Amino acid sequence: MTTTSARTCGEQFAVVRLPEFTGADREEVCGGVPDPYQIEGLVMAWRPKREHFGIRREGRLVAHAGLVTVPVSVAGRRTEAVGLGGVIVAPGLRGQGLARAVVTAAMDHARGMGPDAGLLFCWPELMPVYEALGWRELEEHVRVDQPDGPVTMPMRTMWTPLREGVGWPPGPVHLLSLPF
């Protein structure tokens, strides 16, 4: 297990690399909150993350972020991106910098995964959280694969460069996998 630390709002957080993120882990973070990601009504299939990062306080998992490398087509040109998803902070502990710490540690790791850009999907009310971390909204709606064929993602899509000088190319975007 790798441990990194992040300092947010003057407090030091130990962010650990988790071997997995199970349903029990999600329950531990969410504390019984139904539909913590507000996605159950979407009736979509989701791709699991491969890399997991978390913060524990007094032994309890209180924050999580996951990563997965995904194939993407932009204006018909195939590439890859690192998908960030499964970001959650325990209710009652939000607003203390835990999301910033766990996302920052995950994206530091993402810079070594190969792709030039990161992608995430979120609801409009969460966009300011990610904008404060350097993420930018994609203007176009993104198509994502589903078992019955591609659909337009109802959530907003944001991206961030993983290397100096990288920009997002113009054109239609199609995630060539399930969303993450």
C-alpha positions as CSV (number, residue, x, y, z in Angstrom):
1,M,0.0,0.0,0.0
2,T,1.4,3.4,-1.1
3,T,0.9,6.4,1.1
4,T,1.1,10.0,0.0
5,S,0.2,13.0,1.9
6,A,-1.6,16.1,0.9
7,R,-2.0,19.4,2.7
8,T,-5.4,21.1,2.4
9,C,-6.6,24.0,4.5
10,G,-3.6,23.6,6.8
11,E,-4.4,20.0,7.6
12,Q,-2.3,17.1,6.6
13,F,-4.1,14.0,5.1
14,A,-2.6,10.6,4.5
15,V,-3.9,9.4,1.2
16,V,-3.3,5.6,0.7
17,R,-3.5,3.5,-2.4
18,L,-6.1,0.9,-1.8
19,P,-5.9,-2.6,-3.2
20,E,-9.6,-2.4,-4.2
21,F,-12.8,-0.5,-3.4
22,T,-15.6,-2.9,-2.5
23,G,-19.3,-2.4,-1.8
24,A,-18.4,-2.6,1.9
25,D,-15.8,0.1,1.4
26,R,-18.4,2.3,-0.3
27,E,-20.9,1.7,2.5
28,E,-18.2,2.6,5.0
29,V,-17.6,6.0,3.3
30,C,-21.3,6.7,2.6
31,G,-22.6,5.6,6.0
32,G,-25.9,4.3,4.5
33,V,-26.7,7.2,2.2
34,P,-28.7,5.7,-0.7
35,D,-27.4,6.5,-4.2
36,P,-24.4,8.6,-3.0
37,Y,-23.4,9.3,-6.6
38,Q,-26.9,10.2,-7.7
39,I,-26.8,7.8,-10.7
40,E,-29.3,5.1,-9.9
41,G,-32.0,6.9,-12.0
42,L,-29.7,6.9,-15.0
43,V,-30.1,3.2,-15.7
44,M,-26.6,2.9,-17.2
45,A,-23.9,0.3,-17.0
46,W,-20.6,1.6,-15.4
47,R,-17.0,0.4,-15.8
48,P,-15.1,-0.4,-12.5
49,K,-12.0,1.6,-11.6
50,R,-8.7,-0.2,-11.5
51,E,-6.7,2.1,-9.2
52,H,-8.1,3.3,-5.9
53,F,-7.1,6.0,-3.4
54,G,-8.5,6.7,0.0
55,I,-8.3,8.6,3.2
56,R,-8.8,6.9,6.6
57,R,-9.6,8.7,9.8
58,E,-9.4,6.7,13.0
59,G,-9.4,3.5,10.9
60,R,-12.6,4.4,9.0
61,L,-12.4,5.0,5.2
62,V,-13.8,8.5,4.7
63,A,-12.9,9.4,1.2
64,H,-12.2,7.6,-2.1
65,A,-11.3,8.3,-5.7
66,G,-10.7,5.8,-8.5
67,L,-8.9,5.7,-11.8
68,V,-9.2,3.7,-15.0
69,T,-7.6,4.1,-18.4
70,V,-10.2,4.3,-21.2
71,P,-10.3,4.5,-25.0
72,V,-11.7,7.6,-26.4
73,S,-12.5,8.9,-29.9
74,V,-12.2,12.6,-30.5
75,A,-13.3,13.8,-34.0
76,G,-12.8,10.2,-35.2
77,R,-9.3,9.9,-33.8
78,R,-8.7,7.2,-31.2
79,T,-6.7,8.0,-28.1
80,E,-6.8,7.1,-24.4
81,A,-7.6,9.1,-21.3
82,V,-7.5,8.4,-17.5
83,G,-11.0,8.4,-16.1
84,L,-11.5,9.7,-12.6
85,G,-14.6,8.4,-10.9
86,G,-16.1,7.1,-7.7
87,V,-15.1,10.3,-5.9
88,I,-16.9,10.3,-2.5
89,V,-16.4,11.9,0.9
90,A,-18.3,10.8,4.0
91,P,-21.3,12.9,4.8
92,G,-20.5,15.2,7.7
93,L,-16.9,15.5,6.6
94,R,-17.4,17.4,3.4
95,G,-16.0,20.8,3.0
96,Q,-12.8,19.9,4.9
97,G,-10.5,19.3,1.9
98,L,-10.8,15.5,1.8
99,A,-12.0,15.5,-1.8
100,R,-9.2,17.8,-2.9
101,A,-6.6,15.6,-1.1
102,V,-7.8,12.3,-2.5
103,V,-8.4,13.6,-6.1
104,T,-5.0,15.4,-6.1
105,A,-3.2,12.1,-5.0
106,A,-5.1,10.1,-7.7
107,M,-4.3,12.6,-10.4
108,D,-0.6,12.7,-9.4
109,H,-0.7,8.9,-9.9
110,A,-2.5,9.4,-13.2
111,R,0.3,11.4,-14.7
112,G,2.4,8.2,-14.7
113,M,-0.3,6.1,-16.4
114,G,0.5,7.2,-20.0
115,P,-2.4,9.2,-21.4
116,D,-2.2,13.0,-21.8
117,A,-5.5,13.9,-20.3
118,G,-8.0,12.9,-17.6
119,L,-11.8,12.8,-17.9
120,L,-14.6,12.8,-15.4
121,F,-18.4,12.9,-15.4
122,C,-20.2,14.9,-12.8
123,W,-23.4,16.8,-12.1
124,P,-23.4,20.6,-12.7
125,E,-23.5,21.5,-9.0
126,L,-20.2,19.6,-8.5
127,M,-18.3,21.3,-11.3
128,P,-17.0,24.1,-9.1
129,V,-15.2,21.5,-6.9
130,Y,-13.3,20.2,-9.9
131,E,-12.8,23.6,-11.6
132,A,-10.9,24.6,-8.4
133,L,-8.6,21.6,-9.1
134,G,-7.9,22.7,-12.6
135,W,-10.5,20.7,-14.5
136,R,-12.3,22.2,-17.5
137,E,-15.7,21.5,-18.9
138,L,-16.0,20.0,-22.3
139,E,-18.5,22.0,-24.3
140,E,-19.8,19.1,-26.4
141,H,-21.9,16.3,-24.9
142,V,-20.1,13.0,-24.9
143,R,-21.3,9.7,-26.3
144,V,-20.6,6.7,-24.1
145,D,-20.9,3.0,-24.8
146,Q,-23.6,1.0,-23.2
147,P,-24.6,-2.7,-23.7
148,D,-27.3,-1.7,-26.2
149,G,-25.2,0.8,-28.0
150,P,-23.9,4.4,-27.6
151,V,-25.9,7.0,-25.6
152,T,-25.4,10.6,-24.8
153,M,-24.0,11.0,-21.3
154,P,-26.5,13.0,-19.3
155,M,-23.9,14.3,-16.8
156,R,-21.4,17.0,-17.7
157,T,-17.9,16.0,-18.8
158,M,-14.7,17.6,-17.6
159,W,-11.1,17.1,-18.6
160,T,-7.7,18.1,-17.2
161,P,-4.2,17.9,-18.8
162,L,-1.8,15.3,-17.4
163,R,1.2,16.8,-19.1
164,E,2.4,20.4,-19.7
165,G,1.1,22.0,-22.8
166,V,-1.7,19.5,-23.5
167,G,-5.0,20.8,-24.8
168,W,-8.3,19.0,-25.6
169,P,-8.8,18.7,-29.3
170,P,-12.0,20.0,-31.0
171,G,-14.7,17.7,-32.3
172,P,-17.2,15.1,-31.2
173,V,-16.2,12.9,-28.3
174,H,-17.1,9.2,-27.9
175,L,-16.0,7.2,-24.9
176,L,-15.3,3.8,-26.5
177,S,-16.2,2.0,-23.2
178,L,-18.7,2.1,-20.4
179,P,-18.5,5.3,-18.4
180,F,-16.5,5.1,-15.2
